[in-house]
């Protein structure tokens, strides 16, 4: 599988509160995680780092022979353990009180993908020049949109569009959304923080993913476009393209 990733602090923030990992050869799979911390300096960046590192620790040496249901359960349990760790850390460190993080994570095998997420970081599936969002934002604005109280146009400029209804580490018990889907050779799975999706529309995501350049060039181009559009938030992307084999190991934060 071809992997590409990039994280940028943006044009305004002093601290990058996003954290990510992309680990190949997890028993024939790729593990990808993106987290967007909240709570300010010395809190949000701690929350996202703790969450990603715990998820990687739990899943890096996953056993072979698991079916999709087993993978979903392992992924969910990893996020729940990460929630425990972030919440406990905040209780023990008053300066981090109230911190939390979004998380979107995926285990990608040769033919299928299982996902888990909480918050408004997203996962997209690009297949046959079509882009489908596979996660649902846990935000106030999305709830208003679903209930018909506001339009999509109103949602894009709503003053409370950054209010998150569910996050990792803010409560002792959380609800994780799980999903799964099939993918095939040539498909791309993209995980990202809202620093990208608040600035780059779906049409532009498709345009970049269609370009005849490397996956890393596509990711770099998308980050550049978000920066050109203002870059008020941290921007993080992890992309994986389905290819014949898994042959590298990468991790960054």
ChimeraX commands (.cxc) that place a marker at each C-alpha (Angstrom):
marker #1 position 0.00,0.00,0.00 radius 0.5
marker #1 position 1.19,3.50,-0.80 radius 0.5
marker #1 position 1.03,5.86,2.16 radius 0.5
marker #1 position 1.36,9.63,2.44 radius 0.5
marker #1 position 0.96,11.98,5.36 radius 0.5
marker #1 position 1.46,15.60,6.34 radius 0.5
marker #1 position 0.67,17.82,9.32 radius 0.5
marker #1 position 1.00,21.61,9.40 radius 0.5
marker #1 position 0.48,24.01,12.30 radius 0.5
marker #1 position -1.32,26.41,9.94 radius 0.5
marker #1 position -0.98,30.15,9.53 radius 0.5
marker #1 position -2.39,31.30,12.88 radius 0.5
marker #1 position -1.88,28.74,15.65 radius 0.5
marker #1 position 1.35,28.61,17.65 radius 0.5
marker #1 position 0.99,24.93,18.59 radius 0.5
marker #1 position 0.00,21.94,16.48 radius 0.5
marker #1 position -2.64,20.10,18.50 radius 0.5
marker #1 position -3.06,17.42,15.82 radius 0.5
marker #1 position -1.24,14.10,16.03 radius 0.5
marker #1 position -1.21,11.15,13.67 radius 0.5
marker #1 position 0.26,7.76,12.87 radius 0.5
marker #1 position 0.39,5.50,9.85 radius 0.5
marker #1 position 1.83,2.07,10.54 radius 0.5
marker #1 position 2.28,-0.55,7.84 radius 0.5
marker #1 position 2.54,-4.32,8.22 radius 0.5
marker #1 position 0.15,-4.65,11.15 radius 0.5
marker #1 position -0.21,-8.38,10.39 radius 0.5
marker #1 position -0.81,-7.58,6.74 radius 0.5
marker #1 position -2.79,-4.41,7.42 radius 0.5
marker #1 position -2.16,-0.68,7.65 radius 0.5
marker #1 position -3.19,1.21,10.79 radius 0.5
marker #1 position -3.97,4.90,10.23 radius 0.5
marker #1 position -4.98,7.38,12.96 radius 0.5
marker #1 position -5.62,11.13,13.05 radius 0.5
marker #1 position -6.45,13.05,16.23 radius 0.5
marker #1 position -7.25,16.74,16.71 radius 0.5
marker #1 position -6.78,17.82,20.31 radius 0.5
marker #1 position -8.72,20.47,22.17 radius 0.5
marker #1 position -8.11,22.36,25.36 radius 0.5
marker #1 position -5.39,24.79,24.39 radius 0.5
marker #1 position -1.63,24.71,24.74 radius 0.5
marker #1 position -0.35,22.07,27.16 radius 0.5
marker #1 position -3.68,20.24,26.85 radius 0.5
marker #1 position -4.93,19.62,23.33 radius 0.5
marker #1 position -1.56,18.55,22.01 radius 0.5
marker #1 position -1.13,16.24,25.01 radius 0.5
marker #1 position -4.57,14.69,24.49 radius 0.5
marker #1 position -4.06,13.92,20.81 radius 0.5
marker #1 position -0.57,12.49,21.38 radius 0.5
marker #1 position -1.68,10.28,24.28 radius 0.5
marker #1 position -4.64,8.97,22.30 radius 0.5
marker #1 position -2.72,8.11,19.15 radius 0.5
marker #1 position 0.17,6.52,21.00 radius 0.5
marker #1 position -2.17,4.33,23.05 radius 0.5
marker #1 position -4.12,3.22,19.96 radius 0.5
marker #1 position -0.88,2.34,18.17 radius 0.5
marker #1 position 0.37,0.46,21.25 radius 0.5
marker #1 position -2.80,-1.63,21.39 radius 0.5
marker #1 position -2.94,-2.47,17.68 radius 0.5
marker #1 position 0.62,-2.50,16.39 radius 0.5
marker #1 position 1.08,-6.22,17.06 radius 0.5
marker #1 position -2.41,-7.35,16.11 radius 0.5
marker #1 position -2.70,-11.08,15.53 radius 0.5
marker #1 position -3.42,-12.61,12.15 radius 0.5
marker #1 position -6.58,-14.51,11.25 radius 0.5
marker #1 position -9.07,-11.99,12.61 radius 0.5
marker #1 position -12.36,-11.44,10.81 radius 0.5
marker #1 position -13.92,-8.00,10.31 radius 0.5
marker #1 position -15.98,-8.23,13.49 radius 0.5
marker #1 position -12.85,-9.05,15.51 radius 0.5
marker #1 position -11.02,-6.12,13.91 radius 0.5
marker #1 position -13.86,-3.74,14.72 radius 0.5
marker #1 position -13.86,-4.91,18.34 radius 0.5
marker #1 position -10.08,-4.53,18.64 radius 0.5
marker #1 position -10.27,-1.04,17.14 radius 0.5
marker #1 position -13.10,0.04,19.43 radius 0.5
marker #1 position -11.32,-1.33,22.51 radius 0.5
marker #1 position -8.16,0.56,21.55 radius 0.5
marker #1 position -10.10,3.82,21.41 radius 0.5
marker #1 position -11.81,3.09,24.72 radius 0.5
marker #1 position -8.45,2.44,26.38 radius 0.5
marker #1 position -7.17,5.68,24.87 radius 0.5
marker #1 position -10.19,7.46,26.34 radius 0.5
marker #1 position -9.35,6.06,29.78 radius 0.5
marker #1 position -5.77,7.24,29.48 radius 0.5
marker #1 position -6.59,10.78,28.34 radius 0.5
marker #1 position -9.34,11.20,30.93 radius 0.5
marker #1 position -7.12,9.89,33.75 radius 0.5
marker #1 position -4.25,12.15,32.72 radius 0.5
marker #1 position -6.52,15.19,32.81 radius 0.5
marker #1 position -7.74,14.25,36.30 radius 0.5
marker #1 position -4.15,13.96,37.52 radius 0.5
marker #1 position -2.92,17.17,35.88 radius 0.5
marker #1 position -5.12,20.18,36.73 radius 0.5
marker #1 position -3.56,22.28,33.98 radius 0.5
marker #1 position -5.09,19.82,31.48 radius 0.5
marker #1 position -8.57,19.83,32.98 radius 0.5
marker #1 position -11.22,19.49,30.29 radius 0.5
marker #1 position -8.87,18.46,27.53 radius 0.5
marker #1 position -9.98,16.00,24.88 radius 0.5
marker #1 position -9.43,15.01,21.29 radius 0.5
marker #1 position -11.21,13.86,18.19 radius 0.5
marker #1 position -10.01,10.55,16.78 radius 0.5
marker #1 position -10.54,8.83,13.45 radius 0.5
marker #1 position -8.81,5.47,12.98 radius 0.5
marker #1 position -8.81,2.70,10.40 radius 0.5
marker #1 position -7.42,-0.77,9.92 radius 0.5
marker #1 position -6.91,-1.29,6.18 radius 0.5
marker #1 position -6.51,-4.76,4.75 radius 0.5
marker #1 position -6.16,-5.89,1.13 radius 0.5
marker #1 position -9.92,-5.94,0.50 radius 0.5
marker #1 position -11.61,-4.29,3.46 radius 0.5
marker #1 position -11.41,-1.35,5.86 radius 0.5
marker #1 position -12.76,-1.10,9.41 radius 0.5
marker #1 position -13.13,2.30,11.03 radius 0.5
marker #1 position -13.73,3.92,14.40 radius 0.5
marker #1 position -14.20,7.59,15.17 radius 0.5
marker #1 position -15.41,10.20,17.60 radius 0.5
marker #1 position -15.56,13.94,16.95 radius 0.5
marker #1 position -15.30,15.75,13.63 radius 0.5
marker #1 position -12.10,14.42,12.10 radius 0.5
marker #1 position -13.15,12.56,8.97 radius 0.5
marker #1 position -12.48,9.51,6.83 radius 0.5
marker #1 position -13.17,9.52,3.09 radius 0.5
marker #1 position -13.16,6.71,0.52 radius 0.5
marker #1 position -12.11,7.70,-3.02 radius 0.5
marker #1 position -13.13,5.12,-5.63 radius 0.5
marker #1 position -13.73,5.45,-9.37 radius 0.5
marker #1 position -13.34,9.24,-9.16 radius 0.5
marker #1 position -16.08,9.45,-6.52 radius 0.5
marker #1 position -15.49,10.60,-2.93 radius 0.5
marker #1 position -17.66,9.30,-0.09 radius 0.5
marker #1 position -17.44,10.52,3.50 radius 0.5
marker #1 position -17.55,7.40,5.68 radius 0.5
marker #1 position -17.78,9.16,9.06 radius 0.5
marker #1 position -20.40,11.43,10.56 radius 0.5
marker #1 position -19.36,14.62,12.35 radius 0.5
marker #1 position -20.26,14.70,16.04 radius 0.5
marker #1 position -20.91,18.44,16.06 radius 0.5
marker #1 position -23.77,20.73,17.08 radius 0.5
marker #1 position -24.07,22.06,13.55 radius 0.5
marker #1 position -24.34,18.58,12.06 radius 0.5
marker #1 position -27.15,17.75,14.49 radius 0.5
marker #1 position -28.95,20.96,13.48 radius 0.5
marker #1 position -28.45,20.07,9.83 radius 0.5
marker #1 position -29.76,16.50,10.28 radius 0.5
marker #1 position -32.86,17.76,12.06 radius 0.5
marker #1 position -33.57,20.28,9.30 radius 0.5
marker #1 position -33.12,23.33,11.51 radius 0.5
marker #1 position -30.44,24.80,9.24 radius 0.5
marker #1 position -29.40,24.38,5.60 radius 0.5
marker #1 position -26.04,23.14,4.34 radius 0.5
marker #1 position -25.16,26.70,3.34 radius 0.5
marker #1 position -26.03,27.96,6.84 radius 0.5
marker #1 position -24.00,25.14,8.37 radius 0.5
marker #1 position -20.86,26.19,6.48 radius 0.5
marker #1 position -20.86,29.64,8.11 radius 0.5
marker #1 position -22.61,28.87,11.41 radius 0.5
marker #1 position -20.88,30.63,14.36 radius 0.5
marker #1 position -21.01,27.41,16.42 radius 0.5
marker #1 position -19.75,25.07,13.69 radius 0.5
marker #1 position -16.72,24.12,15.81 radius 0.5
marker #1 position -18.77,22.97,18.81 radius 0.5
marker #1 position -18.11,19.23,19.22 radius 0.5
marker #1 position -20.75,17.06,20.89 radius 0.5
marker #1 position -18.57,13.97,21.45 radius 0.5
marker #1 position -14.83,13.72,22.02 radius 0.5
marker #1 position -12.28,11.30,23.45 radius 0.5
marker #1 position -11.03,11.90,26.99 radius 0.5
marker #1 position -13.61,14.41,28.19 radius 0.5
marker #1 position -15.79,11.85,30.01 radius 0.5
marker #1 position -15.08,8.48,31.67 radius 0.5
marker #1 position -17.48,6.75,29.27 radius 0.5
marker #1 position -17.78,7.52,25.57 radius 0.5
marker #1 position -19.60,6.14,22.53 radius 0.5
marker #1 position -17.46,5.24,19.52 radius 0.5
marker #1 position -18.90,5.00,16.01 radius 0.5
marker #1 position -17.75,1.94,14.05 radius 0.5
marker #1 position -17.89,1.21,10.34 radius 0.5
marker #1 position -16.56,-1.03,7.60 radius 0.5
marker #1 position -16.47,-1.09,3.80 radius 0.5
marker #1 position -14.82,-2.82,0.91 radius 0.5
marker #1 position -12.07,-1.28,-1.18 radius 0.5
marker #1 position -10.00,-2.41,-4.14 radius 0.5
marker #1 position -6.74,-1.69,-5.92 radius 0.5
marker #1 position -6.38,1.96,-6.85 radius 0.5
marker #1 position -8.78,3.22,-4.16 radius 0.5
marker #1 position -7.64,5.85,-1.65 radius 0.5
marker #1 position -8.69,6.22,1.99 radius 0.5
marker #1 position -8.12,9.71,3.40 radius 0.5
marker #1 position -8.19,10.58,7.12 radius 0.5
marker #1 position -8.02,14.26,8.08 radius 0.5
marker #1 position -8.63,16.85,10.74 radius 0.5
marker #1 position -11.15,19.66,10.23 radius 0.5
marker #1 position -8.33,22.07,9.42 radius 0.5
marker #1 position -8.55,20.57,5.94 radius 0.5
marker #1 position -12.28,20.11,5.49 radius 0.5
marker #1 position -13.18,23.58,6.78 radius 0.5
marker #1 position -11.07,25.08,3.99 radius 0.5
marker #1 position -11.11,22.60,1.10 radius 0.5
marker #1 position -14.38,21.51,-0.49 radius 0.5
marker #1 position -15.11,17.97,-1.65 radius 0.5
marker #1 position -14.77,18.96,-5.30 radius 0.5
marker #1 position -11.19,20.08,-4.67 radius 0.5
marker #1 position -10.43,16.89,-2.76 radius 0.5
marker #1 position -11.57,14.93,-5.81 radius 0.5
marker #1 position -9.56,17.11,-8.19 radius 0.5
marker #1 position -6.37,16.51,-6.24 radius 0.5
marker #1 position -6.94,12.78,-5.84 radius 0.5
marker #1 position -7.46,12.48,-9.61 radius 0.5
marker #1 position -4.16,14.16,-10.45 radius 0.5
marker #1 position -1.54,11.90,-12.10 radius 0.5
marker #1 position 1.04,12.52,-9.37 radius 0.5
marker #1 position 2.23,10.61,-6.33 radius 0.5
marker #1 position -0.02,10.26,-3.30 radius 0.5
marker #1 position 2.41,12.42,-1.31 radius 0.5
marker #1 position 2.17,15.17,-3.93 radius 0.5
marker #1 position -1.62,15.00,-3.69 radius 0.5
marker #1 position -1.50,15.30,0.11 radius 0.5
marker #1 position 1.02,18.16,-0.06 radius 0.5
marker #1 position -1.19,19.96,-2.57 radius 0.5
marker #1 position -4.25,19.67,-0.36 radius 0.5
marker #1 position -2.39,21.06,2.66 radius 0.5
marker #1 position -1.11,23.94,0.53 radius 0.5
marker #1 position -4.65,24.71,-0.64 radius 0.5
marker #1 position -5.92,24.81,2.96 radius 0.5
marker #1 position -3.08,27.17,3.88 radius 0.5
marker #1 position -3.84,29.40,0.87 radius 0.5
marker #1 position -7.48,29.56,2.04 radius 0.5
marker #1 position -6.40,31.00,5.40 radius 0.5
marker #1 position -5.08,28.04,7.39 radius 0.5
marker #1 position -6.55,29.24,10.67 radius 0.5
marker #1 position -6.42,25.75,12.17 radius 0.5
marker #1 position -3.91,22.90,12.26 radius 0.5
marker #1 position -4.11,20.73,9.13 radius 0.5
marker #1 position -3.41,16.99,9.13 radius 0.5
marker #1 position -3.90,14.32,6.46 radius 0.5
marker #1 position -3.09,10.64,6.24 radius 0.5
marker #1 position -3.80,8.91,2.93 radius 0.5
marker #1 position -3.45,5.25,1.95 radius 0.5
marker #1 position -3.76,3.91,-1.60 radius 0.5
marker #1 position -4.59,0.24,-2.09 radius 0.5
marker #1 position -1.75,-1.47,-3.91 radius 0.5
marker #1 position -0.49,-5.01,-4.24 radius 0.5
marker #1 position 1.57,-5.23,-1.06 radius 0.5
marker #1 position 2.53,-3.60,2.22 radius 0.5
marker #1 position 6.24,-2.93,2.20 radius 0.5
marker #1 position 7.07,0.03,4.46 radius 0.5
marker #1 position 6.67,1.16,8.02 radius 0.5
marker #1 position 6.10,4.82,8.84 radius 0.5
marker #1 position 5.01,6.75,11.87 radius 0.5
marker #1 position 5.03,10.44,12.57 radius 0.5
marker #1 position 3.34,12.91,14.84 radius 0.5
marker link #1:1,2 radius 0.2
marker link #1:2,3 radius 0.2
marker link #1:3,4 radius 0.2
marker link #1:4,5 radius 0.2
marker link #1:5,6 radius 0.2
marker link #1:6,7 radius 0.2
marker link #1:7,8 radius 0.2
marker link #1:8,9 radius 0.2
marker link #1:9,10 radius 0.2
marker link #1:10,11 radius 0.2
marker link #1:11,12 radius 0.2
marker link #1:12,13 radius 0.2
marker link #1:13,14 radius 0.2
marker link #1:14,15 radius 0.2
marker link #1:15,16 radius 0.2
marker link #1:16,17 radius 0.2
marker link #1:17,18 radius 0.2
marker link #1:18,19 radius 0.2
marker link #1:19,20 radius 0.2
marker link #1:20,21 radius 0.2
marker link #1:21,22 radius 0.2
marker link #1:22,23 radius 0.2
marker link #1:23,24 radius 0.2
marker link #1:24,25 radius 0.2
marker link #1:25,26 radius 0.2
marker link #1:26,27 radius 0.2
marker link #1:27,28 radius 0.2
marker link #1:28,29 radius 0.2
marker link #1:29,30 radius 0.2
marker link #1:30,31 radius 0.2
marker link #1:31,32 radius 0.2
marker link #1:32,33 radius 0.2
marker link #1:33,34 radius 0.2
marker link #1:34,35 radius 0.2
marker link #1:35,36 radius 0.2
marker link #1:36,37 radius 0.2
marker link #1:37,38 radius 0.2
marker link #1:38,39 radius 0.2
marker link #1:39,40 radius 0.2
marker link #1:40,41 radius 0.2
marker link #1:41,42 radius 0.2
marker link #1:42,43 radius 0.2
marker link #1:43,44 radius 0.2
marker link #1:44,45 radius 0.2
marker link #1:45,46 radius 0.2
marker link #1:46,47 radius 0.2
marker link #1:47,48 radius 0.2
marker link #1:48,49 radius 0.2
marker link #1:49,50 radius 0.2
marker link #1:50,51 radius 0.2
marker link #1:51,52 radius 0.2
marker link #1:52,53 radius 0.2
marker link #1:53,54 radius 0.2
marker link #1:54,55 radius 0.2
marker link #1:55,56 radius 0.2
marker link #1:56,57 radius 0.2
marker link #1:57,58 radius 0.2
marker link #1:58,59 radius 0.2
marker link #1:59,60 radius 0.2
marker link #1:60,61 radius 0.2
marker link #1:61,62 radius 0.2
marker link #1:62,63 radius 0.2
marker link #1:63,64 radius 0.2
marker link #1:64,65 radius 0.2
marker link #1:65,66 radius 0.2
marker link #1:66,67 radius 0.2
marker link #1:67,68 radius 0.2
marker link #1:68,69 radius 0.2
marker link #1:69,70 radius 0.2
marker link #1:70,71 radius 0.2
marker link #1:71,72 radius 0.2
marker link #1:72,73 radius 0.2
marker link #1:73,74 radius 0.2
marker link #1:74,75 radius 0.2
marker link #1:75,76 radius 0.2
marker link #1:76,77 radius 0.2
marker link #1:77,78 radius 0.2
marker link #1:78,79 radius 0.2
marker link #1:79,80 radius 0.2
marker link #1:80,81 radius 0.2
marker link #1:81,82 radius 0.2
marker link #1:82,83 radius 0.2
marker link #1:83,84 radius 0.2
marker link #1:84,85 radius 0.2
marker link #1:85,86 radius 0.2
marker link #1:86,87 radius 0.2
marker link #1:87,88 radius 0.2
marker link #1:88,89 radius 0.2
marker link #1:89,90 radius 0.2
marker link #1:90,91 radius 0.2
marker link #1:91,92 radius 0.2
marker link #1:92,93 radius 0.2
marker link #1:93,94 radius 0.2
marker link #1:94,95 radius 0.2
marker link #1:95,96 radius 0.2
marker link #1:96,97 radius 0.2
marker link #1:97,98 radius 0.2
marker link #1:98,99 radius 0.2
marker link #1:99,100 radius 0.2
marker link #1:100,101 radius 0.2
marker link #1:101,102 radius 0.2
marker link #1:102,103 radius 0.2
marker link #1:103,104 radius 0.2
marker link #1:104,105 radius 0.2
marker link #1:105,106 radius 0.2
marker link #1:106,107 radius 0.2
marker link #1:107,108 radius 0.2
marker link #1:108,109 radius 0.2
marker link #1:109,110 radius 0.2
marker link #1:110,111 radius 0.2
marker link #1:111,112 radius 0.2
marker link #1:112,113 radius 0.2
marker link #1:113,114 radius 0.2
marker link #1:114,115 radius 0.2
marker link #1:115,116 radius 0.2
marker link #1:116,117 radius 0.2
marker link #1:117,118 radius 0.2
marker link #1:118,119 radius 0.2
marker link #1:119,120 radius 0.2
marker link #1:120,121 radius 0.2
marker link #1:121,122 radius 0.2
marker link #1:122,123 radius 0.2
marker link #1:123,124 radius 0.2
marker link #1:124,125 radius 0.2
marker link #1:125,126 radius 0.2
marker link #1:126,127 radius 0.2
marker link #1:127,128 radius 0.2
marker link #1:128,129 radius 0.2
marker link #1:129,130 radius 0.2
marker link #1:130,131 radius 0.2
marker link #1:131,132 radius 0.2
marker link #1:132,133 radius 0.2
marker link #1:133,134 radius 0.2
marker link #1:134,135 radius 0.2
marker link #1:135,136 radius 0.2
marker link #1:136,137 radius 0.2
marker link #1:137,138 radius 0.2
marker link #1:138,139 radius 0.2
marker link #1:139,140 radius 0.2
marker link #1:140,141 radius 0.2
marker link #1:141,142 radius 0.2
marker link #1:142,143 radius 0.2
marker link #1:143,144 radius 0.2
marker link #1:144,145 radius 0.2
marker link #1:145,146 radius 0.2
marker link #1:146,147 radius 0.2
marker link #1:147,148 radius 0.2
marker link #1:148,149 radius 0.2
marker link #1:149,150 radius 0.2
marker link #1:150,151 radius 0.2
marker link #1:151,152 radius 0.2
marker link #1:152,153 radius 0.2
marker link #1:153,154 radius 0.2
marker link #1:154,155 radius 0.2
marker link #1:155,156 radius 0.2
marker link #1:156,157 radius 0.2
marker link #1:157,158 radius 0.2
marker link #1:158,159 radius 0.2
marker link #1:159,160 radius 0.2
marker link #1:160,161 radius 0.2
marker link #1:161,162 radius 0.2
marker link #1:162,163 radius 0.2
marker link #1:163,164 radius 0.2
marker link #1:164,165 radius 0.2
marker link #1:165,166 radius 0.2
marker link #1:166,167 radius 0.2
marker link #1:167,168 radius 0.2
marker link #1:168,169 radius 0.2
marker link #1:169,170 radius 0.2
marker link #1:170,171 radius 0.2
marker link #1:171,172 radius 0.2
marker link #1:172,173 radius 0.2
marker link #1:173,174 radius 0.2
marker link #1:174,175 radius 0.2
marker link #1:175,176 radius 0.2
marker link #1:176,177 radius 0.2
marker link #1:177,178 radius 0.2
marker link #1:178,179 radius 0.2
marker link #1:179,180 radius 0.2
marker link #1:180,181 radius 0.2
marker link #1:181,182 radius 0.2
marker link #1:182,183 radius 0.2
marker link #1:183,184 radius 0.2
marker link #1:184,185 radius 0.2
marker link #1:185,186 radius 0.2
marker link #1:186,187 radius 0.2
marker link #1:187,188 radius 0.2
marker link #1:188,189 radius 0.2
marker link #1:189,190 radius 0.2
marker link #1:190,191 radius 0.2
marker link #1:191,192 radius 0.2
marker link #1:192,193 radius 0.2
marker link #1:193,194 radius 0.2
marker link #1:194,195 radius 0.2
marker link #1:195,196 radius 0.2
marker link #1:196,197 radius 0.2
marker link #1:197,198 radius 0.2
marker link #1:198,199 radius 0.2
marker link #1:199,200 radius 0.2
marker link #1:200,201 radius 0.2
marker link #1:201,202 radius 0.2
marker link #1:202,203 radius 0.2
marker link #1:203,204 radius 0.2
marker link #1:204,205 radius 0.2
marker link #1:205,206 radius 0.2
marker link #1:206,207 radius 0.2
marker link #1:207,208 radius 0.2
marker link #1:208,209 radius 0.2
marker link #1:209,210 radius 0.2
marker link #1:210,211 radius 0.2
marker link #1:211,212 radius 0.2
marker link #1:212,213 radius 0.2
marker link #1:213,214 radius 0.2
marker link #1:214,215 radius 0.2
marker link #1:215,216 radius 0.2
marker link #1:216,217 radius 0.2
marker link #1:217,218 radius 0.2
marker link #1:218,219 radius 0.2
marker link #1:219,220 radius 0.2
marker link #1:220,221 radius 0.2
marker link #1:221,222 radius 0.2
marker link #1:222,223 radius 0.2
marker link #1:223,224 radius 0.2
marker link #1:224,225 radius 0.2
marker link #1:225,226 radius 0.2
marker link #1:226,227 radius 0.2
marker link #1:227,228 radius 0.2
marker link #1:228,229 radius 0.2
marker link #1:229,230 radius 0.2
marker link #1:230,231 radius 0.2
marker link #1:231,232 radius 0.2
marker link #1:232,233 radius 0.2
marker link #1:233,234 radius 0.2
marker link #1:234,235 radius 0.2
marker link #1:235,236 radius 0.2
marker link #1:236,237 radius 0.2
marker link #1:237,238 radius 0.2
marker link #1:238,239 radius 0.2
marker link #1:239,240 radius 0.2
marker link #1:240,241 radius 0.2
marker link #1:241,242 radius 0.2
marker link #1:242,243 radius 0.2
marker link #1:243,244 radius 0.2
marker link #1:244,245 radius 0.2
marker link #1:245,246 radius 0.2
marker link #1:246,247 radius 0.2
marker link #1:247,248 radius 0.2
marker link #1:248,249 radius 0.2
marker link #1:249,250 radius 0.2
marker link #1:250,251 radius 0.2
marker link #1:251,252 radius 0.2
marker link #1:252,253 radius 0.2
view
